[in-house]
Amino acid sequence: MIFQIPWKHAAKHGWDINKDACLFRSWAIHTGRYKAGEKEPDPKTWKANFRCAMNSLPDIEEVKDQSRNKGSSAVRVYRMLPPLNKNQRKERKSKSSRDAKSKAKRKLCGDSSPDTFSDGLSSSTLPDDHSSYTPICLERVLLSLAGP
């Protein structure tokens, strides 16, 4: 399953904390790192924390060649991988197994090119207002990030 997250840079014209950082704020609230009214909003830190959490997940990986880093339609594209079994989770904890983990990850999702799973994604245009995005994938992402 492929999903994309709006990743507009805060220095870009038209950036709005309520429109472009709502996911990152929700994550900060969910993790307890931000409480409205108690702390000053810090979207830069929210975004960095969310990015780090996404990168740490064993069953989600970024599809870098499909992500767009610039402009008002900047997005990060992610792919959900099959869940790891107990042995794979143990292997992941071992520092010496980083290369094996990388190989296993590639093996799990196959060596197919990005074009085979999403032809139209890289040519699509995203609206500036992401409020119409559905939370179906987001719910799974947040649950994965939250852990057991």
Secondary structure as UniProt FT lines:
FT   STRAND          2..6
FT   TURN            10..11
FT   TURN            13..14
FT   HELIX           17..20
FT   HELIX           22..31
FT   TURN            37..38
FT   HELIX           43..56
FT   TURN            58..59
FT   STRAND          60..62
FT   TURN            64..66
FT   TURN            72..73
FT   STRAND          75..80
FT   HELIX           86..93
FT   HELIX           95..97
FT   HELIX           98..109
FT   HELIX           114..117
FT   TURN            121..123
FT   TURN            131..132
FT   HELIX           136..146
//
